[in-house]
Amino acid sequence: MSSSSTVKQSYTIPCSSIFRDAVLQLAERRGVNAADLARSVMLIVPEKAIEDYQDPGDPPKGDRETIVLKSGPAEGRPWRRKPRLQLRLPPGFSVITVRKALQMAIDFDAGDVNMRVEKSDVLAAERAALEEARALKKRQAEPPVELLQSREELERLRQIVDNLAFDPLDRGVTTFNEALHVMGFAPSARPDLRAIRAKYRVLAAIHHPDSNYGSHQRMTQLNAAMEILRKHVS
């Protein structure tokens, strides 16, 4: 697997509650997260050495943690499940490899294991870490695709609103018929106060200057039209 991979995926690592707590405590002491612990070991330690290391294994029978469900029909109810760690790492690792790397991190911290690391391995790890840092910086500098798509959609909606909305009157709104036009009623319409207020709420949400499609000029004329129509039905 290339260590310069820029995409990360979520890993669910089943483990004993004792192992999970030891990993989280070590991460907290070092000021990092559990994924950082695993990644640092996998960058420095040769892959073969990790493969040959002892796997702490799945949680033993009866070892369970209780969580509260946050969604679905059983939302709010407690649920007992196998203990686990949730990590985000580059794709391509097996659950067992990640779990072994975490065990090595714990053992390194406790001084329970010594290992000779060749200079070439350290240099390779430094290069990999530098490449990942550069890739992260590049991703942060570039707007995500979703944001670009949202901006394009926003611009399309602005154009639609401009095409469908009333054209502001040059001399403002002064007559009953002009008020009907601005509020979007037919020239022959005689709306009651309830219909006028409902129409105003919809149009004000669109044309208010604080909205994404707002227009100060349209909002001003909308307010004027509202006053004229309200007086007419009063």
RAMOSUL-V188846 format. One record per pair of residues at least 12 apart in sequence whose ideal C-beta (glycine too) atoms are under 6 Angstrom apart, sorted by the first residue. I is the first residue (numbers start at 1). J is the second residue. If there is no record, write none. Layout:
BEGIN
i: {I/I}
j: {J/J}
END
This chain:
BEGIN
i: {1/3/4/5/6/8/8/8/9/10/11/11/11/12/12/13/13/13/13/13/14/14/14/15/16/16/17/17/19/20/20/22/23/26/26/34/34/35/35/35/37/37/38/38/38/41/41/41/42/43/43/44/44/50/50/53/53/55/55/56/56/59/59/64/65/66/66/67/158/161/166/168/168/168/173/173/173/176/179/179/179/182/182/183/183/193/196/200/203/207/207}
j: {92/128/131/90/135/88/89/90/91/88/87/89/98/84/86/84/85/95/98/99/58/82/84/83/59/63/63/83/56/83/85/106/102/106/109/85/87/87/88/89/102/105/98/101/102/101/104/105/101/125/128/117/125/100/101/100/104/96/100/99/103/82/83/80/83/78/80/79/213/213/182/217/218/221/221/224/225/232/225/228/229/221/225/199/225/233/229/226/222/219/222}
END
